[in-house]
Amino acid sequence: MQFPATLSTLFRPILLLTCFSIASNTNAADLRLLFMGDNGHHRPVDMFHQLAPVLEQRGIELKYTDRMEDLTTATLNGFDGLVLYANIDRIEDAQAKAVLDYVASGKGFIPLHCATYCWRNNPEIVKLMGGQFQRHGGQVFGTQIAEPAHPIMTGFSGFSSWDETYIHHLHNEENRTVLEYRVEGEQAEGNDREPWTWVRTQGKGRVFYTAWGHDERTWTNPGFSNLVERGIRWACGKDVSVVPEFADLEAFAAPKMTEPRTDVAPFEFAEVGPKIPSYTPGRNWGVQGAPKTTMQLPLSVEESMKHYSLPEGMTLRLYADERNFESKPIAMNWDERGRLWICETLDYPNELGKNRDRIRICEDTDGDNVADKFTIFAEGLSIPTAIMICRGGAVVQNATETLYLKDTDGDDKADLKTVLISGWAAGDTHGGVSNFRYGLDNWVWSMQGYNDSTPEFNGKTTQSFRQGFWRFKLSQDDPPVVTDLEFVRSTNNNTWGLGITEEGLIFGSTANHNPSTFMPIANRYYERVRGWAAPDIGTIADTYMFKAITENVRQVDQFGGYTAGAGHALYTARTFPQQW
């Protein structure tokens, strides 16, 4: 195509600039390394193709081989270092000597992950690596940096990934410096942390090892490639400071907690007989163990507060406690004036219909951040499990019905009551409606437990549904009525928690192994396609387990893990540290 002269003049420099930009991103290799793999289950050639292009842009060239015959002095001397990522049981004596002499002469050796289970027939090779793999589990975790001033660790804050939780033995601590420890999960016997990344010197040469690297989840992590580049440059005697700093913005570093206080009174226990439900783990789910017959006596509020462990720099302050209520709080929310509205219940869980429950407003009137005024807003309720402040009133879930309650004469006592939605099933009082949250879409979002309900509103009857996310819309009338109601998506368990992000994304939580779940695509989009149906939503949590600080935690099921995630708040303010 022919362009007019003026257009041709305009296009020509743009094309030249593009060509120069591409050329400037390619660096001549200043390091060449041999990458030895095999045909094993770690798929080294696939991992090589993940790492090699990244390091090539950084001036490091990797050449792949799975031939043990390449372990000769002549071949090795053509490279600045040797990377090992394989499961090869044996190494011949001549090959082992070639590797040992190569490193001792001043070259770099970079064994990664499963490499510490390679060439186990040669004790000198095992010593060269600094330790040997023994066993593993698998989970998402991060590491604790032990030597932040070491050249490899300077400017590197670590990362988190799912990986195999290696435990090593046959440690060779001679000339070895541990750079990172793994601190989550099972550790080697007698240790509270597992050596994870280390360096050694061998003659004039250097060794860098990290246990990171089972599969793509780690090999595609930019923190892993950054760490490996650092290790390669150090092992090959090059300047590590040329590697960019790395901080994993998504990783959460657990804060240091305050030590347990020693000025606490000893716990006291009372014999109550075989009244306490107590199940113990066994081959058959639900097999009841020997009953426990002692119950810890309650502590005073002041004494109870002494037992909290907090992130250092934070303090615990009392706003209100059971001396200000007549029954137990089951749900709460704040209004635009900073007042706390609580649903307090005597009827829950076994006495639905006794109508002894209340809504109480807790207010700080003198500005000291402690509630000093307590007003009963509404009473005669039974098992109110959700509350949302709305247009001067409150939307309250009262077991089998959703109510709108409002004070119309200014005394903070509800004198208007309308039924917004009826027809909720409450055969099991912990399988009902909970967690009203006003969404960015101007709908009220909520959760429904595993009771199968057929809600009715404004003269309409909806489809039956259970166990999942649902929402409804209010009119602009006073009092409002419900104009629309939609069951959004099913969860895989009895459902309670609900949280909304700043972007309007919806999260929740359920019972039984599911402390966190994400609501991705609503049912209505599946239902537009004949034959399609949305599957139940499972967990997005890396684990359902938790570590109790006392053996006196008693569970009916899901031993050692969440049996109920009853809340799912997302922190969107800016007062806590940024990472939170």
C-alpha positions as CSV (number, residue, x, y, z in Angstrom):
1,M,0.0,0.0,0.0
2,Q,1.3,3.5,-0.9
3,F,0.9,6.2,1.7
4,P,1.0,9.9,1.0
5,A,4.4,11.4,1.8
6,T,3.2,13.1,5.0
7,L,1.7,9.8,6.4
8,S,4.8,7.8,5.4
9,T,6.9,10.3,7.3
10,L,4.7,10.0,10.4
11,F,4.7,6.2,10.4
12,R,8.4,5.6,9.9
13,P,9.7,6.8,13.3
14,I,7.0,4.9,15.1
15,L,8.1,1.6,13.5
16,L,11.7,2.3,14.3
17,L,11.0,3.1,17.9
18,T,9.1,-0.2,18.3
19,C,12.0,-2.2,16.9
20,F,14.5,-0.5,19.2
21,S,12.1,-1.2,22.2
22,I,12.0,-4.9,21.5
23,A,15.8,-5.1,21.1
24,S,16.4,-3.4,24.4
25,N,14.6,-6.1,26.3
26,T,17.0,-8.8,25.3
27,N,20.1,-9.0,27.4
28,A,23.3,-10.9,26.4
29,A,23.8,-13.8,28.8
30,D,26.4,-13.0,31.5
31,L,25.9,-16.5,33.1
32,R,25.4,-19.9,31.5
33,L,24.2,-22.8,33.6
34,L,23.5,-26.5,32.9
35,F,20.0,-27.5,34.1
36,M,19.9,-31.2,34.9
37,G,16.5,-32.9,35.0
38,D,15.0,-36.3,34.4
39,N,11.7,-37.9,33.2
40,G,10.3,-38.2,36.8
41,H,7.0,-37.1,38.3
42,H,8.2,-33.5,39.0
43,R,8.3,-33.0,35.2
44,P,11.6,-31.0,35.2
45,V,11.5,-30.2,31.5
46,D,8.1,-28.4,32.1
47,M,9.5,-26.5,35.0
48,F,12.6,-25.6,33.0
49,H,10.3,-24.0,30.4
50,Q,8.7,-22.0,33.1
51,L,12.0,-20.6,34.5
52,A,14.3,-20.4,31.6
53,P,12.5,-17.5,29.7
54,V,12.3,-15.5,32.9
55,L,16.0,-15.8,33.7
56,E,16.9,-15.3,30.0
57,Q,15.5,-11.8,30.3
58,R,17.7,-11.3,33.3
59,G,20.9,-12.3,31.5
60,I,21.1,-15.9,32.7
61,E,21.0,-18.7,30.1
62,L,19.9,-22.2,31.1
63,K,20.7,-25.3,29.0
64,Y,18.6,-28.4,29.7
65,T,19.9,-32.0,29.9
66,D,18.7,-35.2,31.4
67,R,21.8,-37.1,30.4
68,M,24.0,-38.2,33.3
69,E,26.7,-38.7,30.7
70,D,27.0,-34.9,30.7
71,L,28.5,-34.9,34.2
72,T,32.1,-34.8,33.0
73,T,34.8,-32.2,33.8
74,A,35.0,-31.2,30.2
75,T,31.2,-30.5,29.9
76,L,30.8,-28.9,33.3
77,N,33.6,-26.5,32.8
78,G,31.7,-25.0,29.9
79,F,29.2,-23.6,32.4
80,D,29.2,-21.2,35.4
81,G,27.0,-23.4,37.5
82,L,25.0,-26.6,37.7
83,V,21.2,-26.5,38.5
84,L,19.8,-29.9,39.6
85,Y,16.0,-30.6,39.7
86,A,15.4,-34.4,39.4
87,N,14.8,-37.7,41.2
88,I,17.9,-39.7,40.2
89,D,18.8,-42.3,42.7
90,R,22.4,-43.1,41.7
91,I,25.5,-41.3,40.5
92,E,28.6,-43.1,39.4
93,D,31.8,-42.4,41.2
94,A,33.5,-40.7,38.2
95,Q,30.4,-38.4,37.8
96,A,30.3,-37.6,41.5
97,K,34.0,-36.7,41.4
98,A,33.5,-34.5,38.4
99,V,30.7,-32.6,40.3
100,L,32.6,-32.3,43.5
101,D,35.8,-31.1,41.8
102,Y,33.8,-28.7,39.7
103,V,32.2,-27.0,42.7
104,A,35.4,-27.0,44.7
105,S,37.2,-25.3,41.9
106,G,34.9,-22.2,42.3
107,K,31.8,-23.0,40.4
108,G,28.1,-22.8,41.5
109,F,25.8,-25.7,42.5
110,I,22.1,-25.0,42.7
111,P,20.0,-28.0,43.9
112,L,16.3,-27.3,43.9
113,H,13.5,-29.0,45.9
114,C,13.6,-32.7,45.1
115,A,17.4,-32.5,44.3
116,T,18.1,-33.3,47.9
117,Y,16.8,-36.9,47.2
118,C,19.1,-37.3,44.2
119,W,22.4,-39.3,44.1
120,R,21.8,-40.7,47.5
121,N,24.4,-43.5,47.1
122,N,27.2,-41.0,47.4
123,P,27.7,-39.6,51.0
124,E,29.9,-36.8,49.7
125,I,27.2,-35.6,47.3
126,V,24.7,-35.6,50.2
127,K,27.1,-33.5,52.3
128,L,27.6,-31.2,49.3
129,M,23.9,-30.5,49.2
130,G,23.7,-29.7,53.0
131,G,20.9,-32.1,53.8
132,Q,18.6,-34.8,52.4
133,F,14.8,-34.9,51.9
134,Q,13.1,-37.3,54.3
135,R,9.3,-36.8,54.0
136,H,6.6,-34.2,53.2
137,G,3.0,-33.1,53.4
138,G,1.5,-30.2,51.4
139,Q,-0.2,-26.9,52.1
140,V,-0.1,-23.2,51.4
141,F,2.6,-21.5,53.6
142,G,5.2,-18.9,53.8
143,T,8.7,-18.8,55.3
144,Q,10.5,-17.0,58.0
145,I,13.7,-15.2,56.8
146,A,16.5,-16.0,59.2
147,E,19.4,-14.0,57.7
148,P,17.9,-10.7,56.3
149,A,21.3,-9.2,55.9
150,H,22.7,-11.9,53.7
151,P,23.3,-10.7,50.1
152,I,20.6,-13.2,48.8
153,M,18.0,-12.0,51.3
154,T,18.7,-8.3,51.1
155,G,15.6,-6.7,49.5
156,F,13.7,-10.0,49.5
157,S,10.7,-10.4,51.8
158,G,9.6,-13.9,50.9
159,F,6.4,-15.3,49.3
160,S,3.6,-17.8,49.9
161,S,2.6,-20.7,47.8
162,W,1.2,-24.2,47.9
163,D,4.1,-26.6,48.0
164,E,5.3,-29.8,49.5
165,T,6.2,-29.3,53.2
166,Y,9.6,-30.9,53.0
167,I,11.3,-32.3,56.2
168,H,15.0,-33.0,55.8
169,H,17.5,-35.1,57.7
170,L,21.3,-35.9,57.3
171,H,21.9,-32.2,57.8
172,N,25.5,-31.0,57.1
173,E,25.8,-27.8,59.0
174,E,29.5,-27.4,58.1
175,N,29.9,-24.1,56.2
176,R,26.1,-23.9,56.0
177,T,24.0,-20.8,56.6
178,V,20.2,-21.2,56.8
179,L,18.5,-18.3,55.1
180,E,14.8,-19.3,55.5
181,Y,12.8,-21.6,57.8
182,R,9.4,-23.1,57.2
183,V,7.4,-22.5,60.4
184,E,3.9,-23.8,59.6
185,G,2.7,-27.3,59.9
186,E,4.7,-30.4,60.9
187,Q,8.4,-30.0,61.6
188,A,11.2,-32.4,62.1
189,E,11.2,-34.1,65.5
190,G,12.5,-31.8,68.2
191,N,12.4,-28.6,66.0
192,D,10.0,-25.8,66.0
193,R,11.1,-24.7,62.4
194,E,12.4,-26.5,59.4
195,P,15.5,-25.3,57.4
196,W,14.1,-24.4,54.0
197,T,16.6,-22.3,52.1
198,W,20.3,-22.4,52.8
199,V,23.8,-21.8,51.3
200,R,27.1,-23.6,51.8
201,T,30.7,-23.1,50.7
202,Q,32.7,-26.0,49.3
203,G,36.3,-25.3,48.6
204,K,36.3,-22.2,46.4
205,G,32.7,-22.9,45.2
206,R,29.3,-22.2,46.6
207,V,26.0,-24.1,47.0
208,F,22.5,-22.6,47.1
209,Y,19.5,-24.8,47.9
210,T,15.8,-24.2,48.4
211,A,13.1,-26.7,49.2
212,W,10.6,-24.6,47.2
213,G,9.5,-26.0,43.9
214,H,7.1,-28.9,43.7
215,D,5.0,-27.7,40.7
216,E,3.7,-24.8,38.7
217,R,2.1,-23.1,41.7
218,T,5.6,-22.3,42.9
219,W,7.6,-22.2,39.6
220,T,5.2,-19.6,38.2
221,N,5.4,-17.5,41.3
222,P,7.5,-14.3,40.7
223,G,8.9,-14.7,44.2
224,F,10.4,-18.1,43.3
225,S,12.1,-16.9,40.2
226,N,13.5,-13.9,42.0
227,L,14.8,-16.1,44.8
228,V,16.4,-18.6,42.4
229,E,18.1,-15.8,40.4
230,R,19.5,-14.5,43.7
231,G,20.8,-17.9,44.5
232,I,22.3,-18.5,41.1
233,R,24.2,-15.2,41.1
234,W,25.5,-15.8,44.6
235,A,26.5,-19.3,43.9
236,C,28.3,-18.3,40.7
237,G,30.2,-15.4,42.5
238,K,28.2,-12.6,40.9
239,D,26.7,-9.4,42.3
240,V,23.3,-10.2,43.8
241,S,22.4,-6.6,44.2
242,V,21.4,-6.4,40.5
243,V,18.4,-8.5,41.2
244,P,15.2,-6.4,41.7
245,E,13.8,-6.2,45.2
246,F,10.8,-8.5,45.8
247,A,7.8,-8.1,48.2
248,D,4.8,-10.4,48.0
249,L,2.0,-7.9,48.5
250,E,-0.5,-10.7,48.8
251,A,1.3,-12.6,51.5
252,F,0.3,-12.1,55.1
253,A,3.0,-12.1,57.7
254,A,1.4,-13.0,61.0
255,P,2.1,-10.3,63.6
256,K,4.0,-10.9,66.7
257,M,1.6,-11.5,69.6
258,T,1.7,-10.4,73.2
259,E,2.9,-13.1,75.6
260,P,0.2,-14.7,77.9
261,R,-0.1,-12.7,81.1
262,T,1.0,-14.3,84.4
263,D,-1.1,-12.3,86.7
264,V,-4.2,-14.4,86.1
265,A,-6.2,-16.4,88.6
266,P,-6.2,-20.2,88.1
267,F,-9.2,-21.7,86.4
268,E,-11.8,-23.4,88.6
269,F,-13.9,-26.3,87.6
270,A,-17.2,-27.8,88.9
271,E,-18.4,-31.3,88.7
272,V,-21.7,-31.3,86.7
273,G,-22.1,-35.0,86.0
274,P,-22.5,-36.6,82.6
275,K,-24.4,-33.7,81.1
276,I,-21.9,-32.3,78.6
277,P,-22.2,-33.5,75.0
278,S,-18.7,-34.7,74.1
279,Y,-17.6,-36.7,71.1
280,T,-14.2,-38.0,70.4
281,P,-12.6,-38.9,67.0
282,G,-12.8,-42.5,66.0
283,R,-13.1,-44.8,63.0
284,N,-16.8,-44.3,62.9
285,W,-18.0,-40.7,62.7
286,G,-20.1,-39.7,65.7
287,V,-18.9,-42.4,68.0
288,Q,-19.3,-40.9,71.5
289,G,-16.3,-41.1,73.8
290,A,-16.2,-41.2,77.6
291,P,-18.2,-38.2,78.9
292,K,-16.5,-35.3,80.4
293,T,-18.1,-34.3,83.6
294,T,-16.4,-31.1,84.7
295,M,-17.2,-27.6,83.5
296,Q,-15.0,-24.5,83.8
297,L,-16.6,-21.9,86.0
298,P,-17.1,-18.5,84.4
299,L,-14.6,-15.7,84.9
300,S,-15.4,-12.1,85.6
301,V,-15.2,-9.7,82.7
302,E,-12.1,-8.1,84.0
303,E,-10.4,-11.5,84.6
304,S,-11.5,-12.8,81.2
305,M,-9.9,-9.9,79.4
306,K,-6.5,-10.8,80.9
307,H,-6.5,-14.0,78.8
308,Y,-6.5,-12.3,75.4
309,S,-3.3,-12.4,73.4
310,L,-3.1,-9.5,70.9
311,P,-0.9,-8.2,68.1
312,E,1.8,-6.1,69.7
313,G,0.9,-2.4,69.7
314,M,-2.8,-3.1,70.0
315,T,-5.0,-3.0,73.1
316,L,-8.3,-4.5,74.1
317,R,-11.0,-2.1,75.5
318,L,-14.4,-3.0,76.9
319,Y,-17.4,-1.4,75.1
320,A,-20.2,-3.5,76.8
321,D,-20.7,-6.8,78.5
322,E,-23.3,-9.3,79.8
323,R,-23.9,-7.1,82.8
324,N,-25.6,-4.7,80.4
325,F,-27.8,-7.4,78.8
326,E,-30.4,-9.8,80.1
327,S,-29.5,-12.6,77.6
328,K,-26.9,-13.6,75.1
329,P,-26.2,-11.5,72.0
330,I,-26.7,-13.4,68.7
331,A,-26.3,-10.7,66.1
332,M,-25.4,-7.0,66.0
333,N,-24.9,-4.0,63.7
334,W,-23.9,-0.3,64.0
335,D,-26.0,2.7,62.9
336,E,-24.9,6.0,61.4
337,R,-24.6,7.5,64.9
338,G,-22.1,4.9,66.1
339,R,-24.6,3.1,68.3
340,L,-24.5,-0.7,68.5
341,W,-27.8,-2.6,68.0
342,I,-27.8,-6.1,69.3
343,C,-30.2,-9.0,69.0
344,E,-30.2,-10.7,72.4
345,T,-31.8,-14.1,72.9
346,L,-33.0,-16.5,75.6
347,D,-35.1,-18.7,73.2
348,Y,-32.1,-19.8,71.1
349,P,-31.6,-22.7,70.3
350,N,-34.4,-24.9,71.8
351,E,-37.3,-22.7,72.8
352,L,-38.6,-21.1,69.6
353,G,-41.8,-19.3,70.2
354,K,-41.3,-18.3,73.8
355,N,-41.0,-14.6,72.6
356,R,-38.5,-13.6,75.2
357,D,-36.0,-12.0,72.9
358,R,-35.1,-8.3,72.3
359,I,-33.3,-5.7,70.3
360,R,-31.2,-3.4,72.5
361,I,-29.4,-0.2,71.5
362,C,-26.0,0.3,73.2
363,E,-24.9,4.0,73.1
364,D,-21.8,5.9,74.3
365,T,-23.1,9.3,75.4
366,D,-20.0,10.9,76.8
367,G,-17.4,10.1,74.1
368,D,-15.2,7.7,76.0
369,N,-15.9,4.8,73.6
370,V,-17.7,2.8,76.3
371,A,-21.5,2.2,76.1
372,D,-23.3,3.9,79.0
373,K,-26.9,4.0,77.8
374,F,-28.9,0.9,77.0
375,T,-32.4,1.1,75.4
376,I,-34.7,-1.7,74.6
377,F,-35.8,-1.0,71.0
378,A,-38.1,-4.0,70.5
379,E,-39.1,-7.1,72.5
380,G,-41.5,-10.0,72.2
381,L,-39.2,-11.6,69.5
382,S,-38.0,-15.2,69.3
383,I,-34.6,-16.0,67.9
384,P,-33.7,-12.8,66.0
385,T,-30.6,-13.8,63.9
386,A,-29.9,-10.8,61.7
387,I,-30.3,-7.0,61.9
388,M,-29.7,-4.2,59.4
389,I,-30.3,-0.5,60.2
390,C,-32.4,1.0,57.4
391,R,-34.1,4.4,57.0
392,G,-34.4,5.1,60.7
393,G,-35.6,1.6,61.5
394,A,-34.2,-1.9,61.4
395,V,-34.7,-5.0,59.2
396,V,-34.7,-7.9,61.6
397,Q,-34.9,-11.7,60.9
398,N,-37.2,-13.1,63.5
399,A,-36.8,-16.8,62.8
400,T,-39.8,-17.5,60.6
401,E,-40.4,-13.9,59.4
402,T,-38.4,-10.9,58.2
403,L,-39.6,-7.8,60.0
404,Y,-39.3,-4.0,59.5
405,L,-39.3,-2.2,62.9
406,K,-39.2,1.6,63.3
407,D,-39.5,4.2,66.0
408,T,-41.8,7.0,64.8
409,D,-41.9,9.3,67.8
410,G,-38.2,9.6,68.8
411,D,-38.1,7.5,72.0
412,D,-35.9,4.8,70.4
413,K,-38.6,2.2,70.9
414,A,-40.2,0.5,67.9
415,D,-43.8,1.4,67.5
416,L,-44.1,0.4,63.8
417,K,-43.9,-3.3,62.9
418,T,-44.5,-4.8,59.4
419,V,-43.8,-8.2,58.0
420,L,-41.6,-8.0,54.9
421,I,-41.2,-11.7,54.2
422,S,-42.9,-14.7,55.7
423,G,-42.7,-18.5,55.1
424,W,-39.2,-19.1,56.5
425,A,-38.7,-22.6,57.9
426,A,-37.2,-22.9,61.3
427,G,-37.4,-26.6,62.2
428,D,-33.7,-26.4,63.0
429,T,-33.0,-23.1,64.6
430,H,-29.4,-23.0,63.4
431,G,-30.3,-23.6,59.8
432,G,-32.2,-20.3,59.3
433,V,-31.6,-16.8,57.8
434,S,-28.7,-14.6,58.9
435,N,-26.3,-11.8,58.1
436,F,-28.2,-8.9,56.4
437,R,-25.8,-6.7,54.5
438,Y,-26.6,-3.8,52.2
439,G,-24.9,-4.4,48.8
440,L,-23.5,-1.9,46.3
441,D,-26.3,-3.1,44.0
442,N,-28.9,-1.6,46.3
443,W,-30.1,-5.1,47.3
444,V,-30.0,-6.5,50.8
445,W,-27.9,-9.6,50.8
446,S,-28.3,-12.5,53.2
447,M,-27.6,-16.1,53.9
448,Q,-30.1,-19.0,54.3
449,G,-29.1,-22.2,56.2
450,Y,-30.2,-25.7,55.3
451,N,-33.8,-25.3,56.3
452,D,-35.9,-25.6,53.1
453,S,-38.0,-22.5,52.9
454,T,-40.6,-21.0,50.5
455,P,-40.6,-17.3,51.2
456,E,-43.7,-15.1,50.6
457,F,-43.5,-11.3,50.1
458,N,-45.9,-8.6,48.9
459,G,-48.5,-11.1,47.9
460,K,-46.0,-13.3,45.9
461,T,-44.6,-16.8,46.6
462,T,-41.1,-17.6,45.5
463,Q,-39.4,-20.8,44.6
464,S,-38.3,-23.0,47.5
465,F,-34.6,-22.9,48.3
466,R,-32.1,-23.7,51.0
467,Q,-28.5,-23.4,51.9
468,G,-26.9,-20.5,50.1
469,F,-26.8,-16.8,49.1
470,W,-30.0,-14.8,48.6
471,R,-31.0,-11.2,48.3
472,F,-34.0,-8.9,48.3
473,K,-34.9,-5.4,47.3
474,L,-36.9,-2.8,49.3
475,S,-39.2,-0.2,47.9
476,Q,-38.8,3.5,48.6
477,D,-42.1,3.5,50.6
478,D,-42.3,4.2,54.4
479,P,-42.5,1.6,55.7
480,P,-40.8,-0.3,52.8
481,V,-42.1,-3.4,51.1
482,V,-40.1,-6.1,49.3
483,T,-40.3,-5.7,45.6
484,D,-37.9,-8.5,44.4
485,L,-36.4,-11.6,46.0
486,E,-33.8,-13.9,44.4
487,F,-32.0,-17.0,45.5
488,V,-28.5,-16.4,44.1
489,R,-26.4,-19.5,44.5
490,S,-26.2,-22.7,46.6
491,T,-23.3,-23.4,49.0
492,N,-22.2,-26.9,50.0
493,N,-23.1,-26.7,53.7
494,N,-25.3,-25.0,56.3
495,T,-24.6,-21.3,55.6
496,W,-24.0,-18.4,58.0
497,G,-21.2,-15.9,57.2
498,L,-21.5,-13.1,54.6
499,G,-19.1,-10.3,53.7
500,I,-18.9,-7.8,50.9
501,T,-15.7,-6.2,49.5
502,E,-15.2,-2.6,48.5
503,E,-15.8,-3.7,44.9
504,G,-19.0,-5.4,45.7
505,L,-17.7,-9.0,45.6
506,I,-19.6,-11.4,47.8
507,F,-18.0,-13.9,50.2
508,G,-19.4,-16.2,52.8
509,S,-18.8,-19.2,55.1
510,T,-20.5,-22.4,56.1
511,A,-20.3,-25.3,58.4
512,N,-18.1,-28.4,57.9
513,H,-14.7,-27.7,56.3
514,N,-15.8,-24.4,54.6
515,P,-14.6,-21.3,56.6
516,S,-14.4,-19.2,53.4
517,T,-16.3,-19.3,50.1
518,F,-16.7,-17.0,47.1
519,M,-19.9,-16.3,45.2
520,P,-18.7,-16.2,41.6
521,I,-21.6,-16.4,39.1
522,A,-25.3,-16.2,40.0
523,N,-27.8,-19.0,39.2
524,R,-29.7,-16.7,36.8
525,Y,-26.9,-16.8,34.3
526,Y,-26.8,-20.6,34.2
527,E,-30.6,-20.7,34.0
528,R,-30.5,-18.8,30.8
529,V,-29.0,-21.8,29.1
530,R,-31.2,-24.8,28.8
531,G,-29.8,-27.8,30.6
532,W,-27.3,-25.8,32.7
533,A,-27.3,-25.7,36.4
534,A,-24.8,-24.1,38.8
535,P,-22.9,-26.5,41.0
536,D,-22.7,-25.9,44.8
537,I,-19.9,-23.6,45.9
538,G,-17.1,-25.1,47.8
539,T,-14.3,-23.6,49.9
540,I,-11.6,-21.2,48.8
541,A,-9.7,-21.6,52.1
542,D,-6.3,-23.3,52.0
543,T,-7.3,-25.3,55.1
544,Y,-10.2,-25.8,57.4
545,M,-8.0,-26.7,60.4
546,F,-7.3,-24.4,63.3
547,K,-4.9,-24.7,66.3
548,A,-6.7,-24.3,69.6
549,I,-4.7,-22.8,72.5
550,T,-6.3,-25.2,74.9
551,E,-7.2,-28.9,74.9
552,N,-10.6,-28.0,76.5
553,V,-12.1,-27.1,73.1
554,R,-14.9,-29.6,72.7
555,Q,-16.3,-30.5,69.3
556,V,-19.0,-32.8,68.0
557,D,-17.4,-33.2,64.6
558,Q,-14.7,-31.8,62.3
559,F,-12.2,-32.4,65.1
560,G,-9.4,-29.9,65.0
561,G,-11.1,-27.9,62.3
562,Y,-13.9,-25.4,61.7
563,T,-17.3,-27.0,62.2
564,A,-19.0,-23.5,61.8
565,G,-17.8,-20.4,60.1
566,A,-20.5,-18.1,61.5
567,G,-19.1,-14.8,60.3
568,H,-17.2,-13.5,57.3
569,A,-16.3,-9.8,57.8
570,L,-14.0,-8.1,55.3
571,Y,-12.0,-5.3,56.7
572,T,-12.3,-2.2,54.4
573,A,-11.2,0.6,56.7
574,R,-7.7,2.1,56.8
575,T,-6.9,2.1,60.6
576,F,-5.2,-1.3,60.9
577,P,-1.8,-1.9,59.3
578,Q,-1.9,-1.9,55.5
579,Q,-1.3,-5.6,55.1
580,W,-4.5,-6.3,57.1
